[in-house]
């Protein structure tokens, strides 16, 4: 379906609704995602649980679409590219956090929307107005501030840096290809291939798991992981719909800045504490970015 046939106001409401839904889901997920590992359930097994939680939303949207999945060569290539970039990036991240400092890795990875924005600007000819541009700049500036913790000994830029760059590129490319695929595929087929790709990496995650160590298989392990990861899975689905109806250079920074903002607010409420320093600056920039991106009037994409 050509999005230029949809009234601009309706299309704007559509992408913004889905983007805000993704922000809400991922924001809540981020606040509680670390609990299973804190209770002795390995992150590699959390990946397995996440991949399995992708199945119910995939079946739901496929049932609504009449169980139709695009199987032409282009759709398969796009779908598997999107899925493998997402799941492969997660696998690389497992190695990165073992090799280097998380307080530098996650701020670096958070800049993945820069890749998406640049590719969408150059190849999809997406443009926005002054408010949207200001929102994008503020969001990109805010992203690293949520996880950055200065201090400690100077770090050598070794293997962990290369791996973190790999995750950054993978997830930035994934968002771009989601937008690109939406021009010729339905969102349900895209999510089907994302789910299939996630499931394909389960044996890799199991092989990376050290089963010689104690593993919590109780309610605070896999069940808690499932309760949190379903938010992640449904958020991935709403993100696909957000990219379908909106511009990637608007959707990507809004979601990637808004979700950490909500996570931080929830964490603050649970800890009854106030943020300081870099995190406080990130909150302020994210709020301003979200406001600018939400208020920017939508415009037809050039080239349509």
C-alpha positions as a Markdown table, in Angstrom:
| # | Residue | x | y | z |
|---|---|---|---|---|
| 1 | Unk | 0.0 | 0.0 | 0.0 |
| 2 | Unk | 1.4 | 3.4 | -1.0 |
| 3 | Unk | 1.5 | 5.6 | 2.1 |
| 4 | Unk | 1.1 | 8.7 | -0.1 |
| 5 | Unk | -2.6 | 7.8 | -0.6 |
| 6 | Unk | -3.3 | 8.1 | 3.1 |
| 7 | Unk | -4.1 | 11.6 | 4.4 |
| 8 | Unk | -1.1 | 13.1 | 6.1 |
| 9 | Unk | -2.9 | 13.7 | 9.4 |
| 10 | Unk | -4.0 | 10.1 | 9.6 |
| 11 | Unk | -0.5 | 8.8 | 8.7 |
| 12 | Unk | 1.1 | 11.0 | 11.3 |
| 13 | Unk | -1.4 | 9.9 | 14.0 |
| 14 | Unk | -0.6 | 6.3 | 13.0 |
| 15 | Unk | 3.2 | 6.4 | 13.2 |
| 16 | Unk | 3.1 | 8.5 | 16.4 |
| 17 | Unk | 0.7 | 6.1 | 18.1 |
| 18 | Unk | 2.8 | 3.0 | 17.2 |
| 19 | Unk | 6.1 | 4.8 | 18.1 |
| 20 | Unk | 4.7 | 5.9 | 21.5 |
| 21 | Unk | 3.4 | 2.3 | 22.1 |
| 22 | Unk | 6.9 | 1.0 | 21.4 |
| 23 | Unk | 8.4 | 3.6 | 23.7 |
| 24 | Unk | 6.0 | 2.6 | 26.5 |
| 25 | Unk | 6.6 | -1.2 | 26.1 |
| 26 | Unk | 10.4 | -0.9 | 25.8 |
| 27 | Unk | 10.5 | 1.7 | 28.6 |
| 28 | Unk | 8.8 | -0.7 | 31.0 |
| 29 | Unk | 10.7 | -3.7 | 29.7 |
| 30 | Unk | 14.0 | -1.8 | 30.2 |
| 31 | Unk | 13.2 | -1.1 | 33.9 |
| 32 | Unk | 12.7 | -4.8 | 34.7 |
| 33 | Unk | 14.7 | -6.6 | 32.0 |
| 34 | Unk | 17.7 | -7.1 | 34.3 |
| 35 | Unk | 15.9 | -8.8 | 37.1 |
| 36 | Unk | 16.0 | -12.4 | 35.8 |
| 37 | Unk | 19.8 | -12.2 | 35.4 |
| 38 | Unk | 20.1 | -10.7 | 38.9 |
| 39 | Unk | 18.2 | -13.8 | 40.2 |
| 40 | Unk | 20.6 | -16.2 | 38.5 |
| 41 | Unk | 19.1 | -16.7 | 35.1 |
| 42 | Unk | 21.8 | -16.3 | 32.4 |
| 43 | Unk | 21.4 | -13.7 | 29.7 |
| 44 | Unk | 21.9 | -16.3 | 27.0 |
| 45 | Unk | 18.8 | -18.1 | 28.3 |
| 46 | Unk | 17.0 | -14.8 | 28.5 |
| 47 | Unk | 17.6 | -14.6 | 24.8 |
| 48 | Unk | 16.0 | -18.0 | 24.3 |
| 49 | Unk | 13.0 | -16.8 | 26.2 |
| 50 | Unk | 12.8 | -13.6 | 24.2 |
| 51 | Unk | 12.9 | -15.5 | 20.9 |
| 52 | Unk | 10.0 | -17.7 | 22.1 |
| 53 | Unk | 8.0 | -14.7 | 23.2 |
| 54 | Unk | 8.2 | -13.4 | 19.7 |
| 55 | Unk | 6.0 | -16.3 | 18.6 |
| 56 | Unk | 2.6 | -15.3 | 20.2 |
| 57 | Unk | 2.5 | -11.8 | 18.7 |
| 58 | Unk | 3.7 | -13.2 | 15.3 |
| 59 | Unk | 0.9 | -15.8 | 15.3 |
| 60 | Unk | -1.7 | -13.1 | 16.3 |
| 61 | Unk | -0.9 | -10.7 | 13.5 |
| 62 | Unk | -0.5 | -13.5 | 11.0 |
| 63 | Unk | -4.0 | -14.9 | 11.9 |
| 64 | Unk | -5.4 | -11.4 | 11.4 |
| 65 | Unk | -3.8 | -11.2 | 8.0 |
| 66 | Unk | -5.2 | -14.6 | 6.9 |
| 67 | Unk | -2.0 | -16.5 | 7.4 |
| 68 | Unk | -0.5 | -14.8 | 4.4 |
| 69 | Unk | 3.3 | -14.5 | 4.3 |
| 70 | Unk | 5.2 | -13.0 | 1.4 |
| 71 | Unk | 7.5 | -15.7 | 0.0 |
| 72 | Unk | 9.0 | -13.9 | -3.1 |
| 73 | Unk | 12.8 | -13.6 | -3.2 |
| 74 | Unk | 12.9 | -9.9 | -2.3 |
| 75 | Unk | 10.7 | -10.4 | 0.8 |
| 76 | Unk | 12.6 | -13.4 | 2.0 |
| 77 | Unk | 15.9 | -11.4 | 1.6 |
| 78 | Unk | 14.6 | -8.4 | 3.4 |
| 79 | Unk | 12.9 | -10.4 | 6.1 |
| 80 | Unk | 15.9 | -12.5 | 6.9 |
| 81 | Unk | 18.3 | -9.5 | 6.7 |
| 82 | Unk | 16.1 | -7.6 | 9.3 |
| 83 | Unk | 15.9 | -10.6 | 11.6 |
| 84 | Unk | 19.5 | -11.7 | 11.4 |
| 85 | Unk | 20.8 | -8.1 | 12.0 |
| 86 | Unk | 18.7 | -7.9 | 15.1 |
| 87 | Unk | 19.4 | -11.4 | 16.5 |
| 88 | Unk | 23.0 | -11.3 | 15.4 |
| 89 | Unk | 23.6 | -8.0 | 17.0 |
| 90 | Unk | 22.3 | -9.5 | 20.3 |
| 91 | Unk | 24.7 | -12.4 | 20.0 |
| 92 | Unk | 27.6 | -10.0 | 19.4 |
| 93 | Unk | 26.5 | -8.0 | 22.4 |
| 94 | Unk | 26.9 | -11.0 | 24.7 |
| 95 | Unk | 30.6 | -11.2 | 23.7 |
| 96 | Unk | 31.1 | -7.4 | 23.9 |
| 97 | Unk | 29.9 | -7.1 | 27.5 |
| 98 | Unk | 32.2 | -10.0 | 28.5 |
| 99 | Unk | 35.2 | -8.3 | 26.9 |
| 100 | Unk | 34.7 | -4.7 | 27.9 |
| 101 | Unk | 33.0 | -2.1 | 30.2 |
| 102 | Unk | 29.3 | -1.9 | 29.9 |
| 103 | Unk | 29.3 | 1.8 | 30.9 |
| 104 | Unk | 31.1 | 2.5 | 27.6 |
| 105 | Unk | 29.5 | -0.2 | 25.4 |
| 106 | Unk | 25.8 | 0.7 | 25.9 |
| 107 | Unk | 26.3 | 4.5 | 25.3 |
| 108 | Unk | 28.1 | 3.6 | 22.1 |
| 109 | Unk | 25.4 | 1.2 | 20.9 |
| 110 | Unk | 22.7 | 3.7 | 21.7 |
| 111 | Unk | 24.0 | 5.8 | 18.8 |
| 112 | Unk | 22.6 | 3.3 | 16.3 |
| 113 | Unk | 19.8 | 5.7 | 15.2 |
| 114 | Unk | 22.6 | 7.8 | 13.6 |
| 115 | Unk | 23.1 | 5.0 | 11.1 |
| 116 | Unk | 19.3 | 4.8 | 10.4 |
| 117 | Unk | 18.9 | 8.5 | 10.1 |
| 118 | Unk | 21.9 | 8.9 | 7.7 |
| 119 | Unk | 20.8 | 6.1 | 5.4 |
| 120 | Unk | 17.1 | 7.2 | 5.4 |
| 121 | Unk | 18.2 | 10.8 | 4.5 |
| 122 | Unk | 20.6 | 9.6 | 1.7 |
| 123 | Unk | 18.8 | 6.7 | 0.1 |
| 124 | Unk | 15.1 | 7.1 | 1.1 |
| 125 | Unk | 15.2 | 10.9 | 0.6 |
| 126 | Unk | 13.4 | 11.4 | 3.9 |
| 127 | Unk | 13.2 | 15.0 | 5.1 |
| 128 | Unk | 11.7 | 16.8 | 8.1 |
| 129 | Unk | 11.2 | 20.4 | 9.2 |
| 130 | Unk | 13.1 | 22.6 | 11.7 |
| 131 | Unk | 11.3 | 21.1 | 14.7 |
| 132 | Unk | 11.9 | 17.6 | 13.6 |
| 133 | Unk | 15.6 | 18.3 | 12.9 |
| 134 | Unk | 16.0 | 19.8 | 16.4 |
| 135 | Unk | 14.3 | 16.8 | 17.9 |
| 136 | Unk | 16.6 | 14.4 | 16.1 |
| 137 | Unk | 19.7 | 16.3 | 17.2 |
| 138 | Unk | 18.6 | 16.4 | 20.8 |
| 139 | Unk | 17.6 | 12.7 | 20.8 |
| 140 | Unk | 21.0 | 11.7 | 19.4 |
| 141 | Unk | 22.8 | 13.9 | 22.0 |
| 142 | Unk | 20.6 | 12.4 | 24.8 |
| 143 | Unk | 21.1 | 8.7 | 24.0 |
| 144 | Unk | 24.6 | 8.1 | 25.4 |
| 145 | Unk | 23.8 | 10.0 | 28.6 |
| 146 | Unk | 21.4 | 7.5 | 30.1 |
| 147 | Unk | 24.0 | 4.7 | 30.5 |
| 148 | Unk | 27.3 | 6.7 | 30.7 |
| 149 | Unk | 29.1 | 6.5 | 34.0 |
| 150 | Unk | 32.4 | 8.3 | 34.1 |
| 151 | Unk | 35.2 | 7.2 | 36.3 |
| 152 | Unk | 37.4 | 4.2 | 36.6 |
| 153 | Unk | 40.7 | 3.4 | 35.0 |
| 154 | Unk | 41.2 | 4.4 | 31.3 |
| 155 | Unk | 40.0 | 1.7 | 28.9 |
| 156 | Unk | 42.0 | 0.2 | 26.1 |
| 157 | Unk | 40.0 | 0.2 | 22.8 |
| 158 | Unk | 40.4 | -3.5 | 22.0 |
| 159 | Unk | 38.0 | -6.3 | 20.9 |
| 160 | Unk | 35.1 | -4.9 | 23.0 |
| 161 | Unk | 35.1 | -1.7 | 21.0 |
| 162 | Unk | 35.0 | -3.5 | 17.6 |
| 163 | Unk | 32.2 | -5.7 | 18.8 |
| 164 | Unk | 30.2 | -2.7 | 20.2 |
| 165 | Unk | 30.6 | -1.0 | 16.8 |
| 166 | Unk | 29.3 | -4.1 | 15.2 |
| 167 | Unk | 26.2 | -4.1 | 17.3 |
| 168 | Unk | 25.7 | -0.3 | 16.6 |
| 169 | Unk | 25.9 | -0.9 | 12.8 |
| 170 | Unk | 23.8 | -4.0 | 12.9 |
| 171 | Unk | 20.9 | -2.4 | 14.8 |
| 172 | Unk | 21.2 | 0.8 | 12.8 |
| 173 | Unk | 21.0 | -1.1 | 9.6 |
| 174 | Unk | 18.1 | -3.2 | 10.9 |
| 175 | Unk | 15.9 | -0.2 | 11.5 |
| 176 | Unk | 16.7 | 1.1 | 8.0 |
| 177 | Unk | 15.9 | -2.2 | 6.4 |
| 178 | Unk | 12.6 | -2.3 | 8.3 |
| 179 | Unk | 11.6 | 1.0 | 6.8 |
| 180 | Unk | 12.9 | -0.1 | 3.3 |
| 181 | Unk | 11.0 | -3.4 | 3.4 |
| 182 | Unk | 7.7 | -1.7 | 4.4 |
| 183 | Unk | 7.6 | -0.3 | 0.9 |
| 184 | Unk | 7.1 | -3.7 | -0.7 |
| 185 | Unk | 6.1 | -6.0 | 2.2 |
| 186 | Unk | 3.3 | -6.0 | 4.8 |
| 187 | Unk | 4.3 | -5.6 | 8.4 |
| 188 | Unk | 3.0 | -9.0 | 9.3 |
| 189 | Unk | 5.5 | -10.7 | 6.9 |
| 190 | Unk | 8.3 | -8.6 | 8.2 |
| 191 | Unk | 7.6 | -9.6 | 11.8 |
| 192 | Unk | 7.3 | -13.3 | 10.8 |
| 193 | Unk | 10.8 | -13.3 | 9.4 |
| 194 | Unk | 12.1 | -11.4 | 12.4 |
| 195 | Unk | 10.6 | -14.1 | 14.6 |
| 196 | Unk | 12.0 | -16.9 | 12.5 |
| 197 | Unk | 15.5 | -15.4 | 12.6 |
| 198 | Unk | 15.3 | -15.0 | 16.4 |
| 199 | Unk | 14.4 | -18.7 | 16.7 |
| 200 | Unk | 17.3 | -19.7 | 14.4 |
| 201 | Unk | 19.8 | -18.3 | 16.9 |
| 202 | Unk | 18.5 | -20.3 | 19.9 |
| 203 | Unk | 21.0 | -23.1 | 19.4 |
| 204 | Unk | 23.8 | -20.5 | 19.4 |
| 205 | Unk | 22.5 | -19.0 | 22.6 |
| 206 | Unk | 22.3 | -22.5 | 24.2 |
| 207 | Unk | 25.9 | -23.2 | 23.1 |
| 208 | Unk | 27.1 | -20.0 | 24.7 |
| 209 | Unk | 25.4 | -20.9 | 28.1 |
| 210 | Unk | 27.6 | -22.3 | 30.8 |
| 211 | Unk | 25.4 | -25.0 | 32.2 |
| 212 | Unk | 28.0 | -26.0 | 34.7 |
| 213 | Unk | 27.1 | -22.9 | 36.7 |
| 214 | Unk | 24.0 | -22.8 | 39.0 |
| 215 | Unk | 20.9 | -21.7 | 37.0 |
| 216 | Unk | 17.7 | -20.4 | 38.5 |
| 217 | Unk | 14.8 | -22.3 | 36.9 |
| 218 | Unk | 12.2 | -21.0 | 39.4 |
| 219 | Unk | 9.6 | -18.3 | 38.9 |
| 220 | Unk | 12.1 | -15.5 | 39.2 |
| 221 | Unk | 14.1 | -17.0 | 36.4 |
| 222 | Unk | 12.4 | -18.1 | 33.1 |
| 223 | Unk | 8.9 | -17.0 | 34.1 |
| 224 | Unk | 10.0 | -13.5 | 35.1 |
| 225 | Unk | 12.1 | -13.4 | 31.9 |
| 226 | Unk | 9.0 | -14.3 | 29.9 |
| 227 | Unk | 6.9 | -11.6 | 31.6 |
| 228 | Unk | 9.4 | -9.0 | 30.8 |
| 229 | Unk | 10.5 | -10.2 | 27.3 |
| 230 | Unk | 6.9 | -10.3 | 26.0 |
| 231 | Unk | 7.0 | -6.5 | 26.3 |
| 232 | Unk | 10.2 | -6.5 | 24.3 |
| 233 | Unk | 8.6 | -8.7 | 21.6 |
| 234 | Unk | 5.3 | -6.7 | 21.3 |
| 235 | Unk | 7.4 | -3.5 | 21.2 |
| 236 | Unk | 9.3 | -4.9 | 18.2 |
| 237 | Unk | 6.0 | -5.5 | 16.5 |
| 238 | Unk | 4.7 | -2.0 | 17.1 |
| 239 | Unk | 8.0 | -0.6 | 15.9 |
| 240 | Unk | 7.5 | -2.4 | 12.6 |
| 241 | Unk | 4.1 | -0.7 | 12.2 |
| 242 | Unk | 5.6 | 2.7 | 13.3 |
| 243 | Unk | 8.2 | 2.4 | 10.5 |
| 244 | Unk | 5.4 | 1.5 | 8.1 |
| 245 | Unk | 3.5 | 4.6 | 8.7 |
| 246 | Unk | 6.3 | 7.1 | 9.6 |
| 247 | Unk | 9.7 | 8.3 | 8.5 |
| 248 | Unk | 12.6 | 6.3 | 9.9 |
| 249 | Unk | 14.5 | 9.5 | 10.8 |
| 250 | Unk | 11.6 | 10.5 | 13.0 |
| 251 | Unk | 10.6 | 7.1 | 14.5 |
| 252 | Unk | 14.1 | 5.9 | 15.3 |
| 253 | Unk | 15.3 | 8.8 | 17.5 |
| 254 | Unk | 11.9 | 9.2 | 19.2 |
| 255 | Unk | 11.8 | 5.5 | 20.3 |
| 256 | Unk | 15.4 | 5.2 | 21.1 |
| 257 | Unk | 15.4 | 8.4 | 23.3 |
| 258 | Unk | 11.9 | 7.9 | 24.8 |
| 259 | Unk | 12.3 | 4.3 | 25.9 |
| 260 | Unk | 15.4 | 5.0 | 28.1 |
| 261 | Unk | 13.7 | 8.1 | 29.4 |
| 262 | Unk | 10.7 | 6.0 | 30.7 |
| 263 | Unk | 13.0 | 3.3 | 32.0 |
| 264 | Unk | 14.9 | 5.9 | 34.0 |
| 265 | Unk | 11.7 | 7.5 | 35.4 |
| 266 | Unk | 10.5 | 4.0 | 36.5 |
| 267 | Unk | 13.8 | 3.1 | 38.1 |
| 268 | Unk | 13.8 | 6.5 | 39.9 |
| 269 | Unk | 10.3 | 5.9 | 41.2 |
| 270 | Unk | 11.2 | 2.4 | 42.4 |
| 271 | Unk | 14.4 | 3.5 | 44.1 |
| 272 | Unk | 12.8 | 6.8 | 45.4 |
| 273 | Unk | 15.8 | 8.7 | 44.2 |
| 274 | Unk | 16.5 | 11.5 | 41.8 |
| 275 | Unk | 18.9 | 11.4 | 38.8 |
| 276 | Unk | 22.1 | 13.5 | 38.8 |
| 277 | Unk | 24.8 | 14.5 | 36.3 |
| 278 | Unk | 24.7 | 12.9 | 32.9 |
| 279 | Unk | 21.4 | 11.0 | 33.4 |
| 280 | Unk | 19.6 | 14.2 | 34.4 |
| 281 | Unk | 20.9 | 15.9 | 31.3 |
| 282 | Unk | 19.7 | 12.9 | 29.2 |
| 283 | Unk | 16.2 | 13.2 | 30.7 |
| 284 | Unk | 16.0 | 16.9 | 29.9 |
| 285 | Unk | 17.3 | 16.4 | 26.3 |
| 286 | Unk | 14.9 | 13.5 | 25.7 |
| 287 | Unk | 11.9 | 15.4 | 26.9 |
| 288 | Unk | 12.7 | 18.2 | 24.6 |
| 289 | Unk | 13.4 | 15.8 | 21.7 |
| 290 | Unk | 10.2 | 14.0 | 22.2 |
| 291 | Unk | 8.2 | 17.2 | 22.2 |
| 292 | Unk | 9.8 | 18.5 | 19.0 |
| 293 | Unk | 9.4 | 15.2 | 17.2 |
| 294 | Unk | 5.8 | 14.9 | 18.2 |
| 295 | Unk | 4.9 | 18.4 | 17.2 |
| 296 | Unk | 6.7 | 18.5 | 13.9 |
| 297 | Unk | 4.0 | 18.6 | 11.1 |
| 298 | Unk | 4.3 | 15.6 | 8.8 |
| 299 | Unk | 5.3 | 16.2 | 5.2 |
| 300 | Unk | 5.3 | 13.9 | 2.1 |
| 301 | Unk | 8.5 | 12.0 | 1.6 |
| 302 | Unk | 10.4 | 13.2 | -1.4 |
| 303 | Unk | 10.5 | 10.9 | -4.3 |
| 304 | Unk | 7.0 | 9.4 | -3.6 |
